[in-house]
Amino acid sequence: MELKVLVDNNTIIDRYFLAEPAVSYLISEGDTKVLFDVGYSDIFIKNAQKMNESLKDIDYVVISHGHNDHTGGLISLATFYAEAKAENIPYSHPTLIAHPEAFLHKEESGQCIGSMLDQKNVSKYFKTQWSSKPLWITPKLVFLGEIERTNAFENLEPMGQYETADAMKDDYVKDDSALVYQSAQGLVIITGCSHSGICNIIEYAKKVCKDERIVDIIGGFHLLHPSAIQAEGTLKYFHEQQIKTMHPCHCTSLEYKIKLSKTSEVLDVGVGLSLMYE
């Protein structure tokens, strides 16, 4: 499997890419191409073009969760395909995979922090597959669906609110998910923001894939300003796990990258980074 970073908060030095506080990865696994999250804007398309990567042959678009820094680029992607159709340029019709609640209206302090497209409108532009259960995209790549919340120190505070048929309710981001690749050496876990808890994600990935070995974790760890309980529990968990290599980025602060580096090799991430796994 190859993973290329199309969007992150940072860019690789001496490479002329665009960055924003968001996430988008291009994943190739065998003959299957997956776009994981689409950032805030259209820069994932511009960066892909600079990398000489086509987005016209994508098989799947996977959304980690419904916040706008992971879904904002969907309008640009829909426009990208509409323009290809108008110009008679061949392109695939990717299937969008997400948790069934990913496209509910989300807000914080009265401001929308969710997708500009609701589920109905997303379905107008993409084939869709909503799943709260693990969904195998290829024999080696799985969308985890709804993450089991088993740790007492994670996912304790809501992230704004979400709209239900009755009222606005506190949002514990039940739609937050991740991808896992089963390499020959163990699991590669790919996250968006880890609102469900990075440790919860790791444990659920082990359960779904029936493998205790972790090769790498790349993505946001939701460790910008963690509570004392979350910080203590998370660092203790990683100390016990002794995971060899990690690529924490996006919503992981420098402070916690340094703290995590005491138990693992923490490597840098930026737009233009390419990672290969057997």
C-alpha positions, 0 to 999 in steps of 0.5 A: 500500500502507498499513502500520499499526503495531499493535505496537512497543516504542514508541507514538506520543505522545498516542495511547493505545495499548499497546506491548510489545517485539514486532512486528505490522503491518497491511498493505493492498495493493489488496483484500488485507489481511495481518497481519505478525507478531502480537507477544507477546500480544493487544495487537495486537487491542486496538490494531487496535480502537482504530484502528477496524481490523477483523481479521475480514477478514484474508486472510493472516497472515505470520510473519517467524520463529518467536520468541515476540515475533512468534508469541505472539499467535497463540493470541489470534488463534485465540481471536478467531476462535473467539469470532466463530464462536460468536457467528455473526459473519462472519470470514475464514479467513486463510492463515498463511504462514511458513518450514517451520522457523518453528514448531520448538521454540526455546530459549535458556539452557533457556527457550523463546523460540519459538512456544507452538504447533507446526506441527501445532497452528497447522494446526488453527487456520489454513490454512497455506502453508509456503514456503522459496521466494519466495511472491507474495501479490499481484502487488506483495507478496512473502514472501521465504522463506529469505534467502540469506546472502551477507555475511561479516559477518552471522548469525555467532552462533546465537540459542539452539538449535532442536529437530531429530529427533536433538538440539538444534542451534545456531539461526541462524534459517534461518526468518527472512524478510521482506516486500517491496512493489514500489512505483512508486519502488522496494522497500519492505522490511518486516522482523521482526528481521532475524536473517538479516542486514538487508543480506542481506535487502536484497540478496535483495529486490533479487534476487527483485524485480529492482530495485535501488531501495530506497524504505524499510525498516521493522522490526527490524534486529537491531542491539541489541548487534552484534559489532564485525564485524557493526557495521562491515560493516553501517554500511559497507554502508548508507554505500555504499547511500545509502538515502534513508529508513528506519524501524528499530525494535524490535530496533534500539538508539538508538545504531545509529539515530543511526549509520544517520542519518548516511547516511539519513533515519531516522524514528521508529516507534511503535504508531499510525504509518501509512505509505502507498506508491504 
